């Protein structure tokens, strides 16, 4: 997963991808990140990005991010899924595949 800074997040408005939002001291975020790394390997055609939300307050406010961890699926630049519950690797795989893969 490539790390994006807040200024880089504008690029997501033109593509199909997954954005993982986290904070570094969040234990749940660390587990969620490891789960997404597995899914990233399983879906090589979907770019995965991550962002430390501590450094992206404007993005968080504009997109009404309620908590971390959070993932957002973009399809052709539109948000098609925003989720806070990561459940399991198989759940993440199915959810991302259903929303991001044609």
C-alpha positions as CSV (number, residue, x, y, z in Angstrom):
1,X,0.0,0.0,0.0
2,X,1.3,3.4,-1.0
3,X,1.2,6.1,1.7
4,X,-0.6,9.3,0.5
5,X,-0.4,12.7,2.2
6,X,-3.5,14.9,2.3
7,X,-2.4,16.8,-0.8
8,X,-2.1,13.5,-2.8
9,X,-5.7,12.5,-1.9
10,X,-7.1,14.7,-4.7
11,X,-5.7,12.2,-7.2
12,X,-8.2,9.7,-6.0
13,X,-11.0,11.6,-7.7
14,X,-10.2,10.1,-11.0
15,X,-9.6,6.4,-10.4
16,X,-10.8,3.2,-9.0
17,X,-9.0,2.3,-5.8
18,X,-9.1,1.7,-2.1
19,X,-8.1,4.2,0.5
20,X,-7.3,3.0,4.0
21,X,-7.5,5.7,6.7
22,X,-5.7,5.0,10.0
23,X,-3.8,6.5,12.9
24,X,-0.5,5.0,14.0
25,X,-1.3,4.4,17.7
26,X,-4.6,2.7,17.0
27,X,-4.3,-1.0,17.7
28,X,-7.4,-1.9,15.7
29,X,-5.9,0.1,12.8
30,X,-2.7,-2.0,12.9
31,X,-4.8,-5.2,12.6
32,X,-6.9,-3.7,9.9
33,X,-3.8,-2.7,8.0
34,X,-2.4,-6.2,8.0
35,X,-5.8,-7.6,6.8
36,X,-5.8,-5.1,3.9
37,X,-2.2,-6.1,3.0
38,X,-3.5,-9.6,2.4
39,X,-6.4,-8.4,0.3
40,X,-4.1,-6.1,-1.6
41,X,-2.1,-9.1,-2.7
42,X,-5.3,-10.9,-3.7
43,X,-6.6,-8.0,-5.9
44,X,-3.5,-6.8,-7.8
45,X,-5.7,-4.8,-10.3
46,X,-7.0,-2.5,-7.6
47,X,-4.6,0.1,-6.3
48,X,-4.5,0.3,-2.5
49,X,-3.5,3.5,-0.7
50,X,-3.3,4.5,2.9
51,X,-3.3,7.8,4.8
52,X,-2.5,8.8,8.4
53,X,-5.6,10.7,9.2
54,X,-3.8,12.7,11.9
55,X,-2.2,14.7,9.0
56,X,-5.4,15.1,6.9
57,X,-7.9,17.0,9.0
58,X,-9.4,18.8,5.9
59,X,-10.0,15.5,4.1
60,X,-11.5,14.0,7.2
61,X,-14.0,16.8,7.6
62,X,-14.9,17.1,3.9
63,X,-15.6,13.3,3.8
64,X,-17.2,13.1,7.2
65,X,-14.8,10.4,8.5
66,X,-16.3,9.4,11.8
67,X,-13.5,7.1,13.2
68,X,-10.5,5.0,12.3
69,X,-9.9,2.5,10.9
70,X,-11.9,3.3,7.8
71,X,-11.7,2.2,4.2
72,X,-13.2,4.0,1.2
73,X,-13.7,2.4,-2.2
74,X,-13.6,4.7,-5.1
75,X,-14.9,3.7,-8.5
76,X,-14.1,6.0,-11.4
77,X,-13.5,8.7,-8.9
78,X,-16.7,8.3,-7.0
79,X,-17.0,7.0,-3.4
80,X,-19.0,3.8,-3.7
81,X,-18.3,2.4,-0.2
82,X,-17.2,3.8,3.1
83,X,-16.8,1.3,5.9
84,X,-15.5,1.2,9.5
85,X,-16.0,-2.5,10.3
86,X,-13.3,-4.7,8.8
87,X,-14.8,-8.1,10.1
88,X,-12.4,-10.5,8.3
89,X,-10.1,-10.9,5.3
90,X,-12.8,-12.7,3.3
91,X,-15.3,-10.0,4.1
92,X,-12.9,-7.3,2.9
93,X,-12.0,-9.2,-0.2
94,X,-15.7,-9.7,-1.2
95,X,-16.7,-6.1,-0.3
96,X,-13.8,-4.6,-2.3
97,X,-14.1,-6.9,-5.2
98,X,-17.9,-6.3,-5.4
99,X,-17.5,-2.5,-5.3
100,X,-14.2,-1.9,-7.3
101,X,-13.9,-4.7,-9.8
102,X,-15.9,-4.6,-13.1
